[in-house]
């Protein structure tokens, strides 16, 4: 993670700057740019009104191990 938004769901879930993002939902992110990963996490061009409660499952590698977080 190259940047965090203070108070964001990711920060609330315990994701920290410097953590390594391994997957978004069931998709591996190896080889994706930070911008491509951010787009996948935010839903890209999806209409926010069409998704009642958007959630994304992130697989994150931290110094303490692998953490699964829903945001």
PyMOL commands that set and color helices and strands:
alter all, ss='L'
color gray80, all
select helices_A, chain A and resi 9-12+34-42+48-50
alter helices_A, ss='H'
color red, helices_A
select strands_A, chain A and resi 20-24+27-28+57-62+65-70
alter strands_A, ss='S'
color yellow, strands_A
deselect
rebuild
show_as cartoon
